[in-house]
Amino acid sequence: MHDQTVEFSMIDEKESELRKNLTTIYEALREKGYNPVNQIVGYILSEDPTYITTYNNARSLIRHIDRDELLQALVKSYLKVK
């Protein structure tokens, strides 16, 4: 028997899903010959979905990501804070 309580965090799951989707978007851009970082930054600054390719459903994925949440996750990741 296990007497330990498993703690489930919606934040960790949401960030994991964000990372998965952003990685898919990055790879789709790279595979199509774009500079993924420049394209994603262009999208973040302008919110213009045409910065993101439709290849592998990347444009649809980016449109379901809240830009504020994306920026928060990127800053946290860069600074390595929780």
MINU-191054 format. One line per field, with one value per residue (C-alpha): residue in one letter; z, y, x. Coordinates in nm, 4 decimals. Layout:
residues N
aa = (A;...) .
up = (Z;...) .
north = (Y;...) .
east = (X;...) .
end
This chain:
residues 82
aa = (M;H;D;Q;T;V;E;F;S;M;I;D;E;K;E;S;E;L;R;K;N;L;T;T;I;Y;E;A;L;R;E;K;G;Y;N;P;V;N;Q;I;V;G;Y;I;L;S;E;D;P;T;Y;I;T;T;Y;N;N;A;R;S;L;I;R;H;I;D;R;D;E;L;L;Q;A;L;V;K;S;Y;L;K;V;K) .
up = (0.0000;-0.0741;0.1957;-0.0115;-0.1539;-0.5168;-0.5820;-0.9191;-1.0560;-1.3322;-1.3813;-1.4545;-1.6937;-1.8718;-1.9069;-2.0343;-2.2998;-2.3910;-2.4309;-2.6449;-2.8737;-2.9022;-2.9897;-3.2610;-3.3991;-3.3873;-3.5718;-3.8372;-3.9043;-3.9170;-4.1525;-4.3894;-4.3970;-4.1757;-3.8853;-3.6083;-3.3415;-3.5690;-3.6843;-3.3314;-3.2079;-3.5040;-3.4102;-3.0428;-3.1248;-3.3926;-3.3149;-3.6930;-3.7485;-4.0963;-3.9247;-3.8512;-4.1199;-4.1587;-4.1950;-3.9287;-3.7942;-3.6441;-3.7108;-3.5436;-3.2427;-3.2002;-3.2152;-2.9126;-2.7028;-2.4887;-2.5641;-2.2026;-2.0790;-2.3497;-2.2532;-1.8837;-1.9553;-2.1752;-1.9124;-1.6378;-1.8530;-1.9426;-1.5794;-1.4579;-1.1939;-1.0990) .
north = (0.0000;0.3500;0.6069;0.8950;1.1590;1.2392;1.6107;1.7106;2.0543;2.2080;2.4681;2.2014;2.0256;2.3503;2.4438;2.0946;2.1277;2.4744;2.3374;2.0486;2.2796;2.5360;2.2596;2.1344;2.4881;2.5368;2.2102;2.2875;2.6254;2.4712;2.1950;2.4511;2.6445;2.9387;3.0796;2.9549;3.1995;3.5021;3.3783;3.3081;3.6458;3.8131;3.6408;3.7352;4.1015;4.1388;3.8585;3.8054;3.4315;3.4480;3.4421;3.0762;2.8102;2.5981;2.2939;2.0272;2.2391;2.4874;2.7973;2.6438;2.5469;2.8971;3.0538;2.8461;2.9715;3.2771;3.5246;3.6441;3.2867;3.2200;3.5273;3.4369;3.0820;3.2091;3.4574;3.1929;2.9490;3.2048;3.3076;2.9470;3.0405;2.8783) .
east = (0.0000;0.1105;0.0537;0.1849;-0.0429;0.0175;0.0003;-0.1433;-0.0686;-0.2768;-0.0042;0.2579;0.0215;-0.0641;0.3026;0.3785;0.1075;0.2373;0.5904;0.4641;0.2659;0.5446;0.7904;0.5533;0.5221;0.8998;0.9627;0.6997;0.8623;1.2094;1.0972;0.9484;1.2771;1.1846;1.3823;1.1493;1.2616;1.2130;0.8731;0.7470;0.8722;0.6997;0.3778;0.4078;0.4705;0.2038;-0.0445;-0.0507;-0.1001;0.0562;0.3975;0.3232;0.2982;-0.0132;0.2143;0.1458;-0.1424;0.1077;-0.1033;-0.4048;-0.1916;-0.0451;-0.3918;-0.4971;-0.2059;-0.2697;0.0109;0.0334;0.0726;0.3309;0.5339;0.5155;0.6338;0.9186;1.0395;1.0183;1.2097;1.4744;1.5223;1.4800;1.2215;0.8902) .
end
